[in-house]
C-alpha cells in the first residue's frame, strides 16, 4: 500500500506485507515505552484483527490486534500494559474517522484467512469485544507457531531495586546485586549468570503494580522461593526502579532469545559444550565478589568454600 497514517504519538505505514509502526520521540507527552521501542515492523500474518473504536476526548482508535504468540513484547506484558501504552493502538482525531475506516478495511483485507475477523464487521466496534470482529461476535484465532515480530532492540541493561540486570542480546542474562537492596539470600547466592539455553521462560510483573519483578524460569524445574526478593533468579522493582520502558523490552528480548534457542535441534545444542562454559574473567570476578561477601561476614567459611569450588568447576 505504501500509505502513511499519522496519529497521536505514532505513525502507521502500510507496506505490501507488513504494518510498520513508528513512534514519536522527543515529546514529553509520548509514553516512554513508545520512545524506547522507536519502530516495529508487524507482518500481516502476525495480526489477528483490526478494530476501530471511539476514543477519549474527541478521538477514535485504530487497534491492530496481534495474534497470540506473535509478539514477544505482548507475550511478556501478559495483558499488564495500560491502554495508553499499547503500541498497537493508533489514536486519531474524531474528524478522521472516515479515513480510519478506510485503512481499517484495507488492512483487514490483507490479513490471513484464519485471522478471526467476522464477515460483515462494519463501523465502530465495541471496546475490543474480544478483538476478533464485531462487538459480541468473538471468533477463535489460531495462535502463531512462533514469534513473527522482532523483539525490541533494547535497553539490554537496567537498574533494579536490588541490583542490575543485563543481557548480552543472545546467550546470557546476568544479575549483579547491590549492597543496599539485595536480600541476604541473594548475597549468599552471589551474582548470577544464566545461560539462555538453561531457561524456559520469563515472568514480568509490571513495576506499576505492587511488588513488581522480573523472574527467569529455569528448565530444571527445581522449586524456587515464592518471594522474588529471595529468589536469585529474580530481580525486584520499586519506586523508580525497573520502569516499564526499560524492564519490559528487556523481558521481551530475553523471551525471544529463549524461544529462538528452543528451535535449535537438540543434536546441535549438544554439540557445543565449550560455548556454554563461563568466561574465565567472569568467573574470577564472581570469586572476588564472593570473597568480599565472606570478609564482610555475609557468608560462612563453609558457604564460601562450597561456592568457590562450584565456580571453579565451571571453567
Secondary structure by P-SEA (a helix, b strand, c coil): ccbbbbcccbbbbbcccbbbbbbbcccccccaaaaaacbbbbccccccbbbbbbbcccbbbbbbcccccccaaaaaacccccccccccbbbbcccaaaaaaaaaaaaaaaccccccccccccccccccccccccccbbbbbbccccccccccccccccccccbbbbbccccbbbbbbbcccccaaaaaacbbbbbcccccccccccccccccbbbbbbccccccccccccccccccccccccccccaaaaaaaaaaaaaaaaaccaaaaaaccccccccaaaaaaaaaaaaaaaaaccccaaaaaaaaaaaaaac
